[in-house]
Amino acid sequence: MADEKEEYSAPNEALSFVLAYLPLFELLSMTRVCKSLREAINNDILPWLKLVVDRPINCRLSDDILMEVASKAEARLQVLVLINCVKITDDGLLRVIAQNPHISKLHVPGCTSLSPGGVIKALMLLSKNSHRIKSLKIGGIYGVRKEDLETIQSLINHNQTQHKRNNIFCHEYKKFSTLKHIDTNCLVDLDVCPKCNEVRMVFDCPNVGCKKRQGSQCRGCEFCVTRCVECGICITESEELEEVSCSDTLCSDCWMKLPKCNFCNKPYCSQHADQQLRVSGSTGFVCAACHSKFY
């Protein structure tokens, strides 16, 4: 009976493959479900080879905690994704890189305590022994100059064939899920904007029939080219912008498809749909501005 009980309580072996795709917060939450699951996670190296940190624990992640969690991979960490981890410094990142020289994907978007110099040092460590890094994301790190970007590109392209740049669409980037960071193979997310000549995220137009696309006139950063947050197409100066309840921009087609406020007839984009306020006794929703005005 004891053997049957132990076999019943042990987690299914297939669960280990699922655990490998969980962000850190979900992985730590799973360790609190039961003792057998906690032991399965702590004794298995597979879930720790791909470390993904996002909300709600990204703001609390320090250099020391990162080092402690990364040590569970036993120097075999493959993917390191730190999203808006504002407390992570160059020193903390370099310590993890030094202990895990086989990282192939390094994503640190919005880690504002990191510097371009720290990222370059990390890449220099990872490029030793002809190691190849497949993907780097550093959007949101302050002070990246064109010289820094050239150095980064040279380190990533070392001993690699000429890399063809993948199209990056604004609407897909803004809706990018945490788990997709593991599967993406975008080499570098930053580029030099062809319009303002600054190092920023540069987006392409997904509209195949766009008249400007042939000459790449609609390719640029979000400061230079106005785009619909829902579909990502560029909006020309001659087009009238539709009024929305949030601060984002919508094209006419997407504006028509979205539900509107009962009073002002303005929609929220999909990313801000959680701001819709429901009123008892009526269908639809009321935007925050109308709710404060009429209720």
N, C-alpha and C positions, 0 to 999 in steps of 0.2 A: 504493500500500500504506500509505503514511504517513497519507493521508486516511482510509482505511478504519479504521486503528488508532485514530486520534483520534476518529472517529465512534463506534467501539465503546466507548471508554473514557469518553466523556461521559455524565453522569447523564441519565436520562430526564426530560423536561420535567415529567411528572406528579409527580415527586418534590418539586418546589418547593411543591406544595399540601400535601403531607404534612408537610414541614418546618415549615410555619407553625403546626402544632398540637403541636409537640414542646416539652416543658419545657427549660429552659436546659441542664441536665446532659446530656440526650440529644442536644441540638443540638450542644453542644461535643464530645461523643463522636463524632458523625457526621463532624466535621471531621478526625478522626484516622484515618478509614477509608482514604482515599486522597487524592491531591493534587487530582484533578478534582472530587471531592465537596467538599473544603475550599474550593476556589476558587468553586464554585457557591454555597455557603452565604455566604461572605464578600462575594461580589459581588452578592448578591440581597438586597434590602431586605425582601422579604415575610416571611421567617422571623423577623425582628426586630421586627415591628410588634406582636406579642403576646408579652410577656416574662413567663414563668412560672418562678419559682424555688422549688424544694422540696428535699427530701432527695435526695442526701446533701450538697449544697453550700450549703444555706441557712444553716448555722451559720458558714460561712466567708465569706459575702458581706458585704463592707464598703461604706461609702458611696462610696468611690473606685472600687471594682470595679463597683458598680451603675451609677455614672455612665458608666464606660467602656463597659459592655455596652449601656446604653440609648442611647448616642450612635450606635450602629450603625443605629438607626431613623431617624436624620437628622431629628429633631424631629417625627416623625410617629407616635410610639408611641400605640397605641390601647388596649391592655390591659396593666395592670401588676399582676401577682399575686406577692406575696412571702409565702410561708407559713413562719411561725416563723423569720423572718430576724431573730434577736435583736440583731445588730450594726448594723442600719439605724436611724439616728437621724432626728429631725425635719429636721435640716439636710440630710442626704443625700436624704431624700424630697422636700423642697421644691426642691432643685437639679434633680432629675429632672423634677418637675412644671413648673418654670419653663421648662425646655427643651422640654417636650412638652405643650403646652396643650390638646391634643385627646384626651387620655385619657378614655375613656368608662366603663371598668371599673377600679376601684381596690380591690384585695383585699389587705389586710395583716393577716390573722388571726395572732395569736400573736407579732407583732412587738413585743415587750415594751419595747424602747427608745424606741418612739414614744409620744407623749403625745396626749391629746385635743385640746390646743391646736394641736399640729402638724398633726393631721388636719384641723382646722377651717381652718387657714391654707392647706392644700393644696386644700381644696374651694373656698375663696375665689378662689384662682388659677384653678381649673378652671371656675368659674362666670362668669368674665369673658366679655364678648361673647355672652351668652345661650347659652353652651355647656352642653349637658346631659350629666350623668353618669348612666349607666344602672344602675350597681350599685356598692355600697360594702360592704365586709366588714371590720370592725374588732374582731371578737370576740377576746378575750384581751388587748386593750390595757387597761392598768390605769387606774383613776381616772376612768372616764367617768361623769359626773353627768347628772341629768335635764336640767339647763340646757344641757349640752354636746349631748345628744341632740336637744333642741329646735332648737338652732342648726344642727346637722348636717342635720336634716330640712328646715328652712327653706331652707338653701342648695341641697339636692338638689331640693326641690319648686319652686324658683324658676322661674317661667314655665312650669310644667308643670301639667297637669290633676291633679285629686285622684287619688292613687295608691291602688289597692286592695291591701291587704297580702296577700302570698302565704302560704299555710300552710307552716310549717317543721316537719318531722318529725325527731325526735331520731335515730332509727336511720339515716335517710338522710344526715343531717348528719355523723354519725360515720364513715360509710362513703364520704364524699364523695371522689371521685377528683380528682386534680390537674387532669386535662384538662377536667372539668366546670366548672371556674372560668371557662373561656373562654366557655361557652355560657349560664351562668346569668344571669338578669335580676332577681334578688332585689335590691330597691332598697336596703334597709339591713338588716343581719342582727341588730342589737340592738334591743331594745324594753324597755319598762317592765313588769316582771313584775306581773301583777294581784294576786298573793298577797303577795309581800314588798316590793313597790314599789321594787325595785332595778333598775338598768339592767343587763340580762343578755341572753343568748340565751333567747328564749321559744319553747317548743315547743308544737305542737298534737297532738291525739290522732288517729291515722289510722284508728281503729276507728269506722266509720260508725254502728254499733249501740251505741256507748258511751252509757250512760244519762246520764252527766255532760256529754256534749259539747253538748247543746242549750243548756245554760246556761253553757257555757265554763268549767265548774268544774275541768276537767282541763287547762286551758291554764295553763302556768307554766314557770318555769325548772327546771333539773335539781335544784336544791336543794329546791324546793317540791313537785315531783311526781315520784314514782318511776315509771320507765318501763322496759319491756323493751328491752334493747339490740339485740335481733334484729328485732323488729317495731314497736317504738315505742309500743305501747299503754300506757295508764296502768295501774298496779297499785294497787288500793285497800288501805287499812290492814287491812281484814278478810281479804284474801287472804294465804295463807301463801307466803312467798318460797321458791323452790326453791334448793337448795344447788348451787353451781357451783365449779369449780376456780380461776376467776379472780375478780376483785373486782366484776364486772359483775352486773346483775340480769336474770333471765329469767322470762318468764311460763310457765305450766304447759305450754301448747301447744308453745312453742319448746323447752322443756327436754326434752320427749318426743322431738322430732325429731333432736336432736343426739347424736352418739356419746359414750359414757361411758367413764370410766376403768375398767380391768379390776378394780381393787381397791375403790375408794370409790364407784363408780357416779356420779361427778360429771362433767358435761361442761365443756368450754371453749366460750365463745361463739366465733362465726366470726372475730372480730378477733384472738383469742388462740389460735387453732387451731394456730399454729406452735409453741406451747409443749408440744404433745403429744410425749411421748417413746416411741419405738418400742423394743421389747425383742425381741431375736432369739429365735426359736422360739415366738413367740406372736402371735396376731392382736390387732387393736385397739391401744390405747395405754395408757400409764401417765402420770398427772399428775405434776407436779414434786414435790408433797408426798409422794405414795406412793413415788416413785422414790427419794427420799432416805431414806425409812423402811425400805424392804424390799430395796434393792439396794446 
